[in-house]
Amino acid sequence: MQLHEGFPEGMRFIGARKLKGSDVMLLLSSMEARNWLNGTEITKAFLAGFNSMSKIWTPILTVIAEYVPVSFQPAERGAICSVKQEGGLERGSIKNATWI
């Protein structure tokens, strides 16, 4: 992909994972990188480097957590606060949690 002006400083792909079927999940270095890639013209330019069947699913997710205990119920009062405290995360670091 040809670089475009305005990409976030330090932006990089930090990993990729093959999912079920032929889907691939790309991991970006920051939310700013995610937001930049989600721009219409940037998305088109990014996809131009792949085959014509490729597409980006929206919304682009900010974080996907793996290996979460099955007992975790994000809608339960205090569940997200417990995760933040036990994980040593900053206040406001988890905006939303849901099962997909």
C-alpha positions in Angstrom: 0.0 0.0 0.0 1.3 3.4 -0.9 1.7 5.6 2.2 -0.8 8.5 2.6 -0.2 11.7 4.5 -1.8 11.9 7.9 -1.1 8.4 9.2 -0.6 8.3 13.0 3.0 8.5 14.2 4.3 5.1 15.3 1.4 3.3 13.4 2.2 -0.3 12.7 0.6 -3.7 12.3 1.6 -5.7 15.4 0.1 -9.0 14.3 -2.3 -11.0 12.2 -4.4 -14.0 13.1 -6.2 -16.4 10.7 -9.8 -16.9 11.9 -12.4 -19.5 10.9 -12.9 -19.7 7.2 -10.7 -17.3 5.3 -11.0 -14.3 7.6 -7.8 -12.6 8.9 -7.7 -10.3 11.9 -5.1 -7.6 11.8 -3.9 -6.0 15.0 -2.9 -2.4 15.0 -0.7 -0.5 17.4 -3.2 2.1 18.6 -6.8 3.3 18.4 -5.5 6.3 16.3 -4.3 3.7 13.7 -7.6 2.0 13.8 -9.4 5.3 13.2 -7.1 6.2 10.4 -7.5 2.9 8.6 -11.3 3.3 9.0 -11.3 6.4 6.8 -13.1 5.8 3.4 -10.2 6.7 1.1 -7.6 5.0 3.3 -9.7 1.8 3.5 -10.0 1.7 -0.3 -6.2 2.2 -0.7 -5.5 -0.5 1.9 -7.9 -3.0 0.2 -6.4 -2.3 -3.2 -3.4 -4.4 -2.1 -5.6 -7.5 -1.7 -7.8 -9.5 -4.0 -11.1 -8.1 -5.2 -13.1 -10.3 -2.7 -11.4 -8.7 0.3 -13.3 -6.3 2.5 -13.1 -4.7 6.0 -15.8 -5.6 8.4 -17.3 -2.6 10.2 -17.2 -1.5 12.8 -13.5 -2.1 13.2 -13.1 -3.3 16.8 -10.8 -1.6 19.1 -9.9 -4.6 21.3 -10.6 -8.3 21.3 -9.9 -10.2 24.5 -9.2 -13.9 24.2 -9.3 -16.5 26.9 -11.9 -14.6 29.0 -13.4 -16.9 31.6 -16.9 -18.2 30.6 -18.2 -17.0 33.9 -17.5 -13.3 32.9 -20.8 -11.5 32.5 -20.1 -8.0 31.1 -23.7 -6.8 31.9 -23.4 -7.7 35.6 -22.9 -4.7 37.9 -19.2 -4.3 38.8 -17.9 -7.0 36.4 -16.0 -4.5 34.3 -14.6 -2.7 37.3 -13.3 -6.0 38.7 -11.5 -6.7 35.4 -9.9 -3.3 35.5 -8.8 -3.6 39.1 -7.5 -7.2 38.8 -5.7 -6.4 35.5 -4.2 -3.2 36.8 -5.9 -1.1 34.0 -6.4 2.6 34.2 -9.9 4.1 34.9 -11.8 4.4 31.6 -9.6 1.9 29.8 -12.6 -0.4 29.1 -15.4 1.6 27.4 -17.7 -1.4 26.6 -17.7 -5.1 26.9 -20.0 -7.6 25.1 -20.0 -11.2 23.9 -19.8 -11.6 20.2 
